[in-house]
């Protein structure tokens, strides 16, 4: 009995091993151009799913329809002259004047004659050529566009995540971290590029959160580098304590700054809005406003972080005499508004943007000052005289002037940007603001991962740089970029 049981089990296992396992066909999308060409190599295999991507037309000529219907009737097909008759041909060969072969003639819901040789043999050369030349009433059917198996990769601005699920980018100019799947980003910028003072030349940096209030919901467009509809940035700006002449960063290869950020913190806001109705037009608003008023301030002016120069001023009105003092310049309010037009060409490979608007910026001029009585109020500050008081500490600053736009050139804001978003992404821009020309660009070293960015600025539309400006300022930095796709 045990042997019989073992034999029975063996027979069952052998039968199962020969049982056909069903193969599940993988779903496929529309074929590519190459797939179609391969499929029509043997014209007799053409089917309706492929024909919709090929040249087709309906025959409207009554006499010709009668001739074709007569053939099908002789073959025993239930057709009539009033049935729809659709002809499919192969693609025209590039550079050839020869007409392409016919692939099929479909009459009504089921009658079909397939294959160029078969059609010519059954209908005769004369009728075949007549159908092919289309010198009769007919209606062309627009072929469907084949979908490539993989769309071309588009890489937008390297400091923006696009459709990434996780994203981190860092350079000497800017650092960005994507916050989960919210679309929000934490960002830190060094410098004020918008007024031509990049990196530490403005004496200022700012941290912010960037949030897409009205996000772009089209995943395909986002993957091609198209920005969100409405983006808002909110944060705070603070004074840098690096970049002065005593800071021997990189052996002094980078020019020392002459401008200081505001002694107190500043509120920062930026809005970027694209009109959904127009698509290519939008506007942007940018603002930095100090929390403190323009009045004497107590601050540590002796830690070397405030860059200064020597000037002469009347600090004793009764004497009307000029006295040498330590002076310093501080960046305060910045306000800008601009309209922009942007477009993409060649399936989002090339991006262009032109911005035009107005720019307002304030520079406060101040004197180093000290308190005659330690612990006194800011209103008791008196200027530090040179050389009499140089050994005395400066406890704060007294502002003795506010420099703001006075001429038309001071208000002009204009910017042109170009980005190549192909597999070798790079960008270039030229900006005029605050009478400063700023040129910037980046190129890939390892596409999608490592880039090099460079910026150059110089004052123009004036005889000489302002006291707080360099004649020219150049900075170059690598960009490290880590991205996990959202596909």
Secondary structure, DSSP 4 states (H G I P E B T S, - for coil): -HHHHHHHHHHHHHHHHTSPPPPPPPP--SPPHHHHHHHTSSGGG--HHHHTTS-EEEE--HHHHHHHHHHHHHTT----TTS-EEEEE-PPPTT--SPPPEEEEEETTTEEEE-HHHHHHHH-HHHHHHHHHT-SSEEEEPPPPPPPSSPPP----TTS-TT-SEEEEE-SSEEEEE-TTS--EEEEEEEEGGGTEEGGGGSEEEEEEEEEEE----HHHHHTTPPPSEEEEEEEEEE----STT--GGGGTSPPP--EE-SS-EEEEEEEEE-TTTSSEEEEEEEEEESS-SS-EE----SS-S--EEEEEEEETTTTEEEEEEEEEEEEEEEEEEEEEEEEETTTTEEEEEEEEEEEEEEEEEEEEEESSTT--GGGEEEPBTTTTTTSPP-EEEEEEEE---SHHHHEEEEEEEEE-SSS-EEEEEEEETTEEEEEEEEEEETTTEEEEEEEEEE-SSSS--TTS-S-EEEEEEEEEEEE---
